[in-house]
Amino acid sequence: MKDILFIMDSLAGGGAEKALVELLKNFDYTRYRISLCILFYQGIYLSDIPANVKVIPLYIRNNSFRRKSFRYYRKYHNSWLMSFQIRRKIQQHYDTIISFMEGWPLLFHSFVINRADRNVTWVHCDLLNNPTSGCFNSLNQEKKCYESVDCITFVSNTAKENFDKLYRVDIPKECLYNVVDAKVIKEKAAKNIISRNVFTITSVGSLYKVKGYDRLLRVAKMFKDNGYSLSFQILGSGQELDNLLALRNELDLDEEVLFLGFEENPYPYLKQSDIFISTSLSEGLPYVICEAFVLGIPVVATETAGAIELLDNGKYGILTEQNELAIYEGLKRLIDNEELREEYRLKSLIRAEIFDIDETMKSVYKLI
């Protein structure tokens, strides 16, 4: 039986966190002993960790040692306290250690690189357009962390290509889509009936600047000013909520834009939508687009590494440029044309066929 350790920063409500939980749910626990080191022990997905997984919390919220460690690191560029903490918690030897995300998980992974026979790191974002430099003292430090592992895994080919533009790292690289459980998504979507009486456009994701929700609100204002009666619903929580609520009030969109908060089961809302919209500035592989495909929802997305790949350059959904007018026009095409919406609904279902759990897990087992 192999011993595998995953390192993750937290289990907040993002796509990478959801992808990790789904991956852990599908592991063969007759062959693998899985441990999960959570750097910052917090997040809405903590309760979804399978019972077979041994959880190792590194820092509890508001921990004084955590604050001291990071303050020391940022002020003196000295990682000794952080290194001490994870090496104190991770003392056994593993067959494979996997940092499941760029940034902090990779940095902490570098402190225990000698605790495993094999080391793998996952990249879930487009590092060229969404750097994680805040976690590292320099680009050279980040590059050295990537050079220390045995394999780098990317969630999309485009993310891999952009990584190669940023760093010349002579390490084996793989591309592996996240685990998407279509059966579970459909079952959860059928659990509740969400009634609506207006054309509905849905977005799901953490409320961070990189998601571009301020642009979505301005697009909603453009539709209102042009006489459209639409409902924009946004599911998710995050640090930008207050700013977005203030912008909604400023634009007089209280009735048109609904912030529904984090929903443990967002699928009924997604299923009853006419269109799914992603306005992100950068994405490695937007997990929620995969979920929209499974439910047959037409997709409009801004051009990010992940969206370009999933939509196959516009074959399976409408890709727009990174500006509000382009987003407006892309949405308008679908809103005004019922036949086009039906065409993309069918294309979403076709595209969802690329997500095969068994094949994905086989690739994961080969990787570790």
Sequence and secondary structure as in RCSB ss.txt:
>XXXX:A:sequence
MKDILFIMDSLAGGGAEKALVELLKNFDYTRYRISLCILFYQGIYLSDIPANVKVIPLYIRNNSFRRKSFRYYRK
YHNSWLMSFQIRRKIQQHYDTIISFMEGWPLLFHSFVINRADRNVTWVHCDLLNNPTSGCFNSLNQEKKCYESVD
CITFVSNTAKENFDKLYRVDIPKECLYNVVDAKVIKEKAAKNIISRNVFTITSVGSLYKVKGYDRLLRVAKMFKD
NGYSLSFQILGSGQELDNLLALRNELDLDEEVLFLGFEENPYPYLKQSDIFISTSLSEGLPYVICEAFVLGIPVV
ATETAGAIELLDNGKYGILTEQNELAIYEGLKRLIDNEELREEYRLKSLIRAEIFDIDETMKSVYKLI
>XXXX:A:secstr
 EEEEEEES   SSHHHHHHHHHHHT  TTTEEEEEEEEEE  TTGGGS TTSEEEEEEETT HHHHHHHHHHHH
H   HHHHHHHHHH  S EEEEEE SSSHHHHHHHHTGGGEEEEEEEE S TTTS  GGGSS HHHHHHHHHTSS
EEEESSHHHHHHHHHH    S EEE      HHHHHHHHTT     SSEEEEEES   GGG HHHHHHHHHHHHH
TT  EEEEEE   TTHHHHHHHHHHTT TTTEEEEE  S  HHHHHT SEEEE  S  SS HHHHHHHHTT  EE
EE  HHHHHHTTTTTSSEEE SSHHHHHHHHHHHHT HHHHHHHHHHHHHHGGG  HHHHHHHHHHH 
